[in-house]
Amino acid sequence: MVVQLRYDYRLYPNACQRDSLARAFGCARVVFNDALRARQAAREAGLPYLSYGSLSKALTGAKSTPQRAWLGEVSAVVLQQALADLNTAYRNFFASMAGKRKGRKVASPWFRSRKDNRQAIRFTANARFKILDNGRIRLPKIGDVDVRWSWALPSAPSSVTVIKDAAGRYHASFVVDVDTEALPPCDADVGIDLGLTHFAIMSDGTKVAAPKFLRRAARKLRRLQQDLSRKTRGSNRRKKAVVKVARAHAHVADTRRDWQHKLSTAIIRDNQAVYVEDLCVVGLGRTRLAKSVHDAGWGMFVTMLEYKAARYGRDLVKVDRFFPSTRMCSTCGRVGDKQPLSVRTWSCPCGVTHDRDINAAVNIRAAGRADLNDRGAQIRPEPVPVQRCEAVTDREPAATAV
């Protein structure tokens, strides 16, 4: 089986290359907005939906006009990929409206702003980007950009996305096809109950404390945010303060991602099957525990388990979110009444006293096993492209994901 993986590396362009990248970001944004405006105008006028071919022809004609002649200063592939991004956005919107897309509803495409702190462009193989022997990457009409490689790419990339994040850092995100690497089979399996005080509670009684990266950085973030609020809008000092706040948040996100990569890799390596609860993170993010829920990053962690299980030949099963794992006695199967979060231990009429979290993990493991047995075969997820920054290269080794 072949899976698609995404590897991110830090880019360090010089001043001239940063100007060229800014020009490419702007041109891609203008092409996206022009195409979106054309489709909206056609819909309001009652005209047929504009196809990708029609928009591509309009783009070619726009390059010959004085108003859009500067679009020829960047690679044509970058502009075509902006149209492809718009097509993908509309496709996801239509699928969401038709009920064919799982998860929350997807809104219709909106205009890109030059004030967005995150900008991105994409080069495909048609652009003929090249990884040079000296460790740099040659991007069309941008030049040879310095790259910090953490390790060699496993295969030739099919595309590269150049990203400038809110902290002012540049990344090169490569998409590569990799053969699955099945780990030696083992007899162990584990059920995992995700929580806030303890991030993960295993069915074998192991508890992993929640690092609470955002809470630990709250004091520094509060000070930086106060400094930002005192700056005059539109001033250069305010722009510098915005970057400082973004860098502090990026450090929190990178540290959380690195920690979750290490934990998920260890779980997948040591267990043949992993059972987790299908939590509604979006709904929990609307409660009074929203800050703690987002700080925990449950959704990203489960996604890591999914694609690592697919890559290394392990099994991952999601238990129904309405399954009463906390209220059910793992010994006799009796389902009790709901209890507040302050109750951490409870006793069943059968005489067994349960730790709330360990009991839930044991029930999740049992329900996951039953799901596999009912279907008569091991259930493995489809190949899932990993999240951005699966492999991050930075000046600090601590920011490298595993």
VEXDO-794046 format. One record per residue (C-alpha): residue in one letter; x negated, y, z negated. Coordinates in steps of 0.1 Angstrom, whole numbers, padded with zeros to 4 digits, always signed. Each point is the difference from the previous one (the first is absolute). Layout:
<nodes>
AXYZ...
</nodes>
This chain:
<nodes>
M+0000+0000+0000V-0012+0035+0008V+0009+0030-0022Q-0006+0037+0006L-0021+0017-0026R-0008+0037-0004Y-0034+0011-0012D-0007+0036-0011Y-0034+0016-0001R-0010+0036-0009L-0009+0023+0028Y-0024+0030-0005P+0004+0023+0031N-0021+0031+0004A+0014+0035+0003C+0004-0002+0038Q+0017-0034-0002R+0024+0012-0027D+0011+0028+0023S+0005-0026+0028L+0020-0022-0023A+0021+0030-0011R+0008+0007+0036A+0010-0036+0007F+0022+0000-0031G+0017+0032+0012C+0005-0013+0035A+0015-0033-0011R+0024+0019-0023V+0011+0023+0027V+0007-0029+0024F+0020-0018-0026N+0021+0031-0008D+0006+0009+0036A+0012-0036+0007L+0022+0000-0030R+0015+0034+0009A+0007-0013+0036R+0018-0030-0013Q+0021+0020-0024A+0009+0025+0027A+0010-0028+0023R+0022-0015-0027E+0017+0033-0007A+0006+0006+0037G+0016-0035+0004L-0028-0012+0023P-0014-0036+0000Y-0027-0010-0025L-0034+0011+0013S-0022-0030+0005Y-0037-0002-0007G-0008+0002+0037S+0020+0032+0004L-0019+0016-0030S-0033-0012+0014K+0007+0017+0034A+0010+0032-0018L-0032-0001-0019T-0020-0003+0032G+0018+0029+0015A-0004+0021-0032K-0038-0003+0003S+0001+0019+0033T+0019+0030-0015P-0018+0030-0016Q+0019-0005-0033R-0013-0036-0005A-0032-0001+0021W-0021-0004-0032L+0015-0035-0004G-0026-0011+0025E-0028+0007-0025V+0007-0032-0020S+0001-0036+0010A+0032-0010+0019V+0003-0032-0021V+0005+0021-0031L+0029+0018+0016Q+0016-0032+0013Q-0003-0016-0034A+0019+0030-0015L+0029-0009+0024A-0003-0036-0011D+0003+0011-0036L+0032+0018+0008N+0014-0031+0018T-0008-0021-0031A+0017+0026-0023Y+0031-0001+0021R+0000-0038+0002N-0002-0003-0037F+0028+0025-0004F+0023-0018+0024A-0008-0034-0017S+0007+0015-0034M+0034+0015+0011A+0010-0034+0016G-0009-0018-0033K-0028-0020+0017R-0027+0014-0023K-0004-0011-0036G-0006+0024-0028R+0012+0036-0003K+0014+0020+0029V-0025+0017+0024A+0007+0036+0009S-0001+0013+0035P-0034+0014+0011W-0009+0035-0012F-0024+0026+0013R-0036-0002-0010S-0014+0031-0017R-0035+0015+0003K+0002+0006-0038D+0001-0038-0007N-0031-0010-0020R-0003-0033+0018Q-0007-0001+0037A-0007-0030+0023I-0008-0010+0036R-0004-0034+0016F-0023-0013+0027T+0008-0033+0017A-0023-0022+0021N+0009+0021+0030A-0017+0030-0015R-0033-0020+0001F-0011+0009-0035K-0033-0018-0008I-0018-0011-0031L-0037+0009+0006D-0030-0020-0011N-0011+0029-0022G+0031-0004-0022R+0020+0029+0014I+0032-0001+0019R+0004+0018+0033L+0034+0016+0004P+0011+0015+0033K-0004+0038+0002I-0011+0001-0037G-0034-0016+0000D-0020-0025-0020V+0013+0002-0036D-0019-0014-0030V+0017-0030-0017R-0007-0015-0034W+0003-0038+0006S+0007-0022-0030W-0002-0031+0021A+0001-0009+0036L+0034-0004+0017P+0010-0036+0004S+0010+0005+0037A+0002+0027+0027P+0027+0025-0010S+0030+0006+0022S+0005+0036-0012V-0013+0026-0024T+0019+0026-0018V-0018+0031-0012I+0016+0014-0032K-0006+0031-0019D+0016-0003-0035A+0012+0027-0024A-0034+0000-0018G-0018+0010+0032R-0015-0034+0006Y-0003-0017+0034H+0007-0037+0005A-0003-0023+0030S+0026-0028-0002F-0007-0030+0023V+0026-0026+0009V-0016-0034+0006D+0013-0036+0005V-0013-0025-0025D+0005-0037-0002T+0015-0012-0033E-0025-0015-0025A+0018-0027-0019L-0014-0004-0035P-0005-0035-0015P+0033-0012-0013C+0006-0001-0037D+0027-0013-0023A+0005+0032-0020D+0030+0023+0004V+0011+0030-0020G+0031+0022-0006I-0006+0037-0005D+0022+0024-0018L-0009+0037+0007G+0003+0025-0028L-0011+0034-0012T-0017-0007-0033H-0017-0030+0015F-0003+0002+0037A+0002-0037+0007I+0011-0028-0024M-0008-0035+0013S+0020-0031-0007D-0031-0015-0017G+0001+0027-0027T-0026+0023+0015K+0008+0037-0003V-0018+0026+0021A+0002+0034-0016A+0012+0029+0021P-0029+0024+0008K+0024+0030+0003F-0024+0019+0023L+0023+0030+0005R+0007+0003-0038R-0038+0000-0007A-0006+0027+0025A+0030+0021-0010R-0021+0025-0021K-0023+0008+0029L+0029+0002+0025R+0019+0023-0023R-0030+0024-0002L-0006+0000+0037Q+0037+0006+0007Q+0000+0029-0024D-0030+0015+0018L+0018-0004+0033S+0032+0017-0013R-0021+0031-0010K-0014+0005+0036T+0016+0024+0024R+0019-0016+0028G-0019+0001+0033S-0033+0007-0016N-0032-0020+0006R-0003-0008-0037R+0034-0015+0001K-0010-0022+0029K-0030-0012-0019A+0021-0007-0031V+0024-0021+0022V-0029-0021+0011K-0012-0005-0036V+0035-0013-0010A+0001-0023+0031R-0034-0014-0008A+0010-0008-0036H+0032-0018+0012A-0021-0018+0027H-0024-0013-0027V+0030-0013-0020A+0014-0018+0030D-0033-0014+0011T-0007-0014-0035R+0034-0016-0003R-0003-0015+0035D-0035-0014-0008W+0013-0016-0033Q+0030-0015+0017H-0021-0015+0028K-0022-0018-0025L+0029-0013-0021S+0020-0012+0030T-0030-0017+0016A-0007-0018-0033I+0036-0012-0002I+0001-0012+0035R-0033-0018-0003D+0009-0019-0032N+0036-0010+0009Q+0015-0020+0028A+0034+0016-0005V+0009+0034-0015Y+0036+0009-0010V+0010+0036-0006E+0033+0018-0006D+0014+0020+0029L+0002+0033-0019C+0019+0031+0013V-0028+0025-0005V+0019+0027+0018G+0029-0003-0024L-0023-0001-0030G-0017+0031+0013R+0032+0019-0006T+0002-0008-0037R-0016+0017-0030L-0029-0024+0004A-0008+0013+0035K-0034+0014-0009S-0011-0033-0016V+0014-0021+0028H-0018+0020+0027D-0032-0001-0021A+0002-0038-0001G+0002-0004+0037W+0020-0032+0000G+0010+0002+0037M-0036+0004+0012F-0011-0029-0022V+0026-0024+0014T-0009+0010+0035M-0036-0009-0007L+0011-0034-0012E+0021-0005+0031Y-0026+0006+0026K-0028-0017-0020A+0022-0031-0004A+0006+0000+0038R-0037+0004+0007Y-0014-0026-0024G+0027-0027+0004R+0018+0005-0033D+0037+0000-0008L+0018+0031-0013V+0037-0002-0010K+0021+0030-0010V+0027-0008-0026D+0034+0018+0003R+0000+0032-0019F+0033-0008-0017F-0013-0033-0014P+0003+0003-0039S-0037-0008-0007T-0001+0020-0032R+0032-0012-0015M-0003-0036+0008C-0015-0024-0024S-0028-0019+0017T+0005-0030-0023C+0038-0007+0002G+0011+0023+0028R+0025+0020-0020V+0006+0035+0013G+0004+0026-0028D+0012+0036-0001K-0020+0029+0013Q-0025+0015-0024P-0017+0034-0002L-0036+0004+0010S-0010+0005-0036V+0008-0036-0007R-0032-0019+0009T+0008-0034-0017W+0033-0018-0004S+0012-0033-0013C+0023-0024+0019P+0027-0020-0019C-0020-0031+0010G-0026+0011-0026V-0027+0012+0023T-0015+0035-0004H-0011+0016+0033D-0023+0027+0009R+0021+0021+0024D-0025+0004+0028I-0016-0035-0002N+0035-0016+0001A+0009+0021+0031A-0032-0011+0017V+0007-0037-0008N+0035+0004+0014I-0012+0017+0032R-0025-0029+0005A+0028-0026-0004A+0024+0019+0023G-0028+0003+0026R-0007-0037-0001A+0037-0007+0004D+0001+0022+0031L-0029-0018+0016N+0016-0034-0008D+0035+0010+0013R-0014+0011+0033G-0020-0032+0003A-0032+0016+0012Q-0025+0025-0012I+0009+0036+0008R-0027+0022+0012P+0004+0037+0011E-0004+0011+0035P-0033+0017+0009V+0001+0034-0016P-0023+0029+0010V-0017+0012-0031Q+0004+0034-0015R-0022+0029+0009C-0034-0001-0018E-0002-0037-0003A-0037+0006+0002V-0010+0035-0010T-0035+0013+0003D-0009+0030-0022R-0031+0015-0015E+0009-0016-0033P-0001-0038-0001A+0028+0000-0026A+0025+0012+0027T-0006-0031+0022A+0029-0024+0001V-0005-0037-0003
</nodes>
